[in-house]
Structure formats: C-alpha cells, structure tokens
Amino acid sequence: MAPQRDAGADAEAELPEYAGHYRLESRLGSGGMGVVHLARSTSGMRVAVKVVHATYARDPEFRGRFRQEVAAARRVSGAFTAPVVDADPEAGRPWMATLFIPGPTLSEQVKRNGPMDEPQLRRLMAGLAEALRDIHRVGVVHRDLKPSNVLLAEDGPKVIDFGISRPKDSELRTETGKLIGTPPFMAPEQFRRPREVGPAADVFTLGSLMVHAATGRGPFDSDSPYVVAYQVVHDEPDLTGVPDSLAPLVLRCLAKEPEDRPTPDELMRELRSVAAAYDTQVFIPAPRTERAETPAEAGAESAPRASVEPSGPSGRSERAERSGRVVRRLGKRSALVAGAVGLAVVGTLVAVQA
C-alpha cells in the first residue's frame, strides 16, 4: 500500500506522534475503526501501525474486540500473512504494528492495471490458499477477506487485517438484524447462519476474490448490498472472463454449502504446479525506473508503477471468449425483484467496512 499524504488537519489532529516506540509518519489508509500509518522504530525499521480512533478507544466492548484482533494476528504466521511486530491493546489509543509490506492492495492493482493474467491469477490463488491454511490451522477464521485486505508484494500476496476475525470455537456475538462483513465478499452462511461461520467461509471469499482479480468485478454484481446478499445466497456465480484452467476450481470455492468447498490444503494440491515459480519470479514486478517528469505530469497523483499493462476492453473480451466453460448468473432479474423478500430472512444488513 502506497503511503499517502495527510488528508487534512482534522484527519490527523487526534493522532499521537508516537505509538509506543514507533514514530508515525505518512498515512497509509483509514477505515471506520482506525488509521494505519507508516512508522519507524528507533532502529529505523519500517512498520505499519494501526491506531484505533479516539471514539472507539473509549468503548470497553470495542477495546475487547481489538484485544481479540491482536491475539488472532499474533497467532498467525506464514509466508503470505503480515507478521505482528508489536502491539499495545491497553494503551490510551490501542495500536498494533505489523511489518510494512510495500506494494498495492489487490483492489488498487486491479483498478489501475485491469484484470490479472492467468499466471498471476494462479499464483495469487496459491498464495491466498496458503495464507488461509496458516490462518485456519491456529484456529482462526478471518471472516472479512476482500481486495483491500490483500497486499501484493514482490514475493506474493499478503493477507492483512484481522479486525473481525475470531477463534473457530468462540461464541459470535451479533446484534439482531446485523451482520458483520462486506456483502460482495461474504459467504452464504454469513447471511443465513452468522453464528455458524467457519473456515469454509474464507474459502468462499477466496473464490470471490479470484473473480474480482480476473474480471474487475465480483461473481455477484450489483450496486445494492441487499441484492448482492440475495444473489450470494440464491444465485449461481457469474464466472465470465475467468480462465478455463481456473474456472472449475473457483466454482468449487463458491459452492453454496460449506461442506462442498475445498479446503486450503486441497486448493494447494490443485495448484502445486506453480509452487516452483516462487523462487524464480516476482509476483508483482518491481516498479520501473522512474523517468523525469514532464510539467504536465508533475501535478499528477503519484502511485507505484507496476509492469502489468492495463487490460483494455479487447483483452477482457478475449478472455471471455476463451472461457468456454463459465457459469453465468441465473435468474438475475428475478433476484432483483425478490431481493426484498429474500432479505426478510436475513434481517437488516449492516456492512462493516474495515
């Protein structure tokens, strides 16, 4: 994730200068619960520090959730997750520091450069499967995988942000009529049986992420979160544009019933052929050597360059034509009409963006 300049005095006024021994520098991003800053330790090591908003720092229930996030993140280790370096959930403004990973999020990469090509998609899927394996084997369910929670480093994808993760055997506390997650990247059981969400929900989300990476949209696509929720529960996914070699595996991930989805280990076995490439190729090529800016470019917003060329309409249509075995969404019009009825079952949807 590229560092950003401060969004204004109001955005930064409430932030401390230090979090523990880490000096906060440029802002990397922000969400509803906190702000993430690039920071440096006394030795100069770069870290990403998440500092909780002052309002939530005064909320005992939220502080408990943040302790849970820190505990979950500390339990997870692996090549495709961001390791926790330090944390203080008991501070006046609770914070957590993870190793800084230079690189765009999956959301930023697709937005800037278009859909990924097939080799990148295979490596993305293999890396995410391994990350989920490492997360699940310590008894944690992420529950909010989405494009903005996947960083693309040179050596592969990194899963971040355990803000609403929980142990598999813990009791999920939800308010009546409220669900936690991001609708386009939630599994059917997160709408139907939120108290029974397990590791298979993360596998479903992995399938949704792969469709997004391959096409620039999700397998269930609508501007309305209510319609998306209905589609996730009732409709078949639209895999138009997903490469033939990956479509069957992605479709298995998107099975409506958790027991019909592959485990991360099964996904890794299916994708084993790409494992050798990790030692010889970078996942996202390093930025090109910067050339001198022209006056017209000087005022443009700076962003990391990647040597993945943008995919124009012709590139997307070719992928769609090659995808002979795709599953198109069924009953889209009926979903739009029946959305309100279907959502009466799941109650009022509240999407919590991390």
QUIZI-V529245 format. One record per residue. N is the residue number from 1. PSI is psi in whole degrees, 0 to 359 (999 if undefined). D_LAST is the distance of its C-alpha to the last C-alpha in Angstrom with 1 decimal. Layout:
[[N/PSI/D_LAST] [N/PSI/D_LAST]]
//
This chain:
[[1/128/15.0] [2/137/17.6] [3/145/17.9] [4/154/17.8] [5/158/20.2] [6/140/19.3] [7/357/18.3] [8/164/20.9] [9/321/22.4] [10/323/20.3] [11/330/17.0] [12/350/18.6] [13/325/21.1] [14/352/19.3] [15/140/18.4] [16/164/21.0] [17/329/23.0] [18/151/22.6] [19/106/20.3] [20/234/23.1] [21/12/25.3] [22/123/22.7] [23/123/23.4] [24/132/20.3] [25/238/21.1] [26/151/19.3] [27/130/15.7] [28/329/13.7] [29/174/10.6] [30/158/8.4] [31/190/5.4] [32/336/6.2] [33/341/7.0] [34/181/8.6] [35/138/10.3] [36/127/11.2] [37/145/14.9] [38/133/17.6] [39/165/20.1] [40/141/23.5] [41/176/25.3] [42/328/29.0] [43/352/30.1] [44/0/28.1] [45/135/25.6] [46/134/22.4] [47/161/19.1] [48/119/15.4] [49/121/14.7] [50/120/11.5] [51/126/12.9] [52/141/11.7] [53/148/12.6] [54/321/16.1] [55/314/15.7] [56/334/13.6] [57/337/15.9] [58/0/18.7] [59/111/17.3] [60/321/18.9] [61/319/16.9] [62/321/13.5] [63/325/15.4] [64/320/16.5] [65/322/13.1] [66/322/12.4] [67/319/15.9] [68/319/15.0] [69/314/12.1] [70/316/14.7] [71/318/17.4] [72/315/15.8] [73/325/15.0] [74/332/18.6] [75/338/20.1] [76/134/18.9] [77/152/21.0] [78/171/22.2] [79/336/22.8] [80/29/19.5] [81/160/17.0] [82/116/16.3] [83/143/18.5] [84/129/17.8] [85/320/20.5] [86/162/20.3] [87/156/18.4] [88/86/19.5] [89/352/17.6] [90/359/20.7] [91/162/20.8] [92/318/20.9] [93/95/17.6] [94/144/16.0] [95/160/15.0] [96/134/14.7] [97/129/16.4] [98/161/16.2] [99/133/18.7] [100/129/18.1] [101/106/18.2] [102/133/19.7] [103/159/18.8] [104/162/16.7] [105/164/13.7] [106/322/15.0] [107/313/13.7] [108/319/15.7] [109/314/18.6] [110/322/19.2] [111/320/18.9] [112/322/21.4] [113/359/23.7] [114/183/23.6] [115/150/23.6] [116/157/24.3] [117/173/27.9] [118/313/28.9] [119/319/29.4] [120/321/25.9] [121/318/24.5] [122/319/26.5] [123/324/25.4] [124/313/21.7] [125/319/22.2] [126/317/24.3] [127/318/21.8] [128/323/18.9] [129/318/21.4] [130/321/22.5] [131/316/19.0] [132/322/18.6] [133/314/22.1] [134/324/21.3] [135/314/18.3] [136/329/20.3] [137/347/23.5] [138/14/22.3] [139/24/21.3] [140/140/17.5] [141/126/15.5] [142/306/12.1] [143/357/11.2] [144/43/8.1] [145/134/10.0] [146/166/9.6] [147/326/11.4] [148/352/8.9] [149/15/8.6] [150/116/12.4] [151/142/14.5] [152/101/18.1] [153/171/20.6] [154/330/24.3] [155/10/24.8] [156/176/22.1] [157/149/18.5] [158/124/16.2] [159/130/13.4] [160/175/10.7] [161/96/7.8] [162/35/9.2] [163/327/6.9] [164/23/8.3] [165/165/11.3] [166/156/14.7] [167/148/18.4] [168/328/20.2] [169/10/22.8] [170/159/20.8] [171/129/20.9] [172/121/17.8] [173/114/17.7] [174/151/16.7] [175/148/18.1] [176/129/20.6] [177/5/19.4] [178/137/15.6] [179/147/13.5] [180/127/10.1] [181/191/8.5] [182/106/8.7] [183/313/12.5] [184/345/13.8] [185/41/12.5] [186/153/13.5] [187/158/17.0] [188/320/19.7] [189/341/19.9] [190/337/16.4] [191/320/18.0] [192/318/21.5] [193/67/21.3] [194/336/17.9] [195/355/19.9] [196/20/21.3] [197/129/18.4] [198/192/19.5] [199/328/19.3] [200/336/20.6] [201/323/17.4] [202/327/15.9] [203/319/19.1] [204/315/18.7] [205/324/15.4] [206/318/17.2] [207/319/19.8] [208/320/17.5] [209/322/16.2] [210/321/19.9] [211/318/20.8] [212/316/18.3] [213/328/19.7] [214/337/23.2] [215/341/23.2] [216/2/20.4] [217/173/19.4] [218/171/18.3] [219/344/21.0] [220/111/20.4] [221/115/20.3] [222/154/20.3] [223/343/18.9] [224/124/18.7] [225/333/16.0] [226/318/18.9] [227/318/21.1] [228/317/18.6] [229/317/18.3] [230/316/22.1] [231/317/22.5] [232/319/20.3] [233/323/22.5] [234/330/25.9] [235/160/26.2] [236/147/27.0] [237/150/24.6] [238/110/25.8] [239/17/26.4] [240/125/28.5] [241/347/28.3] [242/131/27.2] [243/145/30.0] [244/322/32.7] [245/337/32.4] [246/339/28.7] [247/315/28.7] [248/321/30.3] [249/319/27.9] [250/319/24.8] [251/321/26.5] [252/322/27.0] [253/329/23.3] [254/18/22.7] [255/142/25.3] [256/325/24.7] [257/133/25.9] [258/322/24.2] [259/345/27.6] [260/356/28.4] [261/150/25.7] [262/157/26.6] [263/164/25.3] [264/322/23.8] [265/319/27.3] [266/320/28.9] [267/318/26.7] [268/323/27.6] [269/319/31.3] [270/327/31.1] [271/15/29.7] [272/334/31.9] [273/341/33.9] [274/354/31.2] [275/320/31.0] [276/336/33.9] [277/341/32.3] [278/331/29.8] [279/347/32.7] [280/347/34.1] [281/151/31.5] [282/147/28.3] [283/306/25.4] [284/114/24.4] [285/148/27.6] [286/152/27.8] [287/144/27.8] [288/158/31.2] [289/128/33.6] [290/136/32.9] [291/167/35.9] [292/137/37.1] [293/144/35.3] [294/161/37.4] [295/324/37.4] [296/331/35.6] [297/342/32.7] [298/327/32.6] [299/357/30.5] [300/153/28.0] [301/131/24.4] [302/144/24.4] [303/150/22.3] [304/138/23.0] [305/144/25.7] [306/146/25.7] [307/30/28.9] [308/113/27.5] [309/143/29.3] [310/141/27.6] [311/116/28.5] [312/181/30.4] [313/323/31.3] [314/321/34.2] [315/319/32.2] [316/321/29.9] [317/325/33.0] [318/319/34.7] [319/321/32.0] [320/321/32.1] [321/324/35.9] [322/336/35.8] [323/82/33.5] [324/332/36.4] [325/78/34.7] [326/155/31.5] [327/117/30.4] [328/152/29.9] [329/132/28.1] [330/143/30.7] [331/38/31.2] [332/317/28.7] [333/319/30.8] [334/328/31.2] [335/320/27.5] [336/322/27.2] [337/320/30.0] [338/0/29.0] [339/313/25.3] [340/322/25.8] [341/314/28.1] [342/322/25.9] [343/350/23.0] [344/335/25.4] [345/319/25.1] [346/352/21.3] [347/191/21.2] [348/124/18.9] [349/128/15.6] [350/114/12.5] [351/122/9.4] [352/108/6.3] [353/129/3.8] [354/999/0.0]]
//
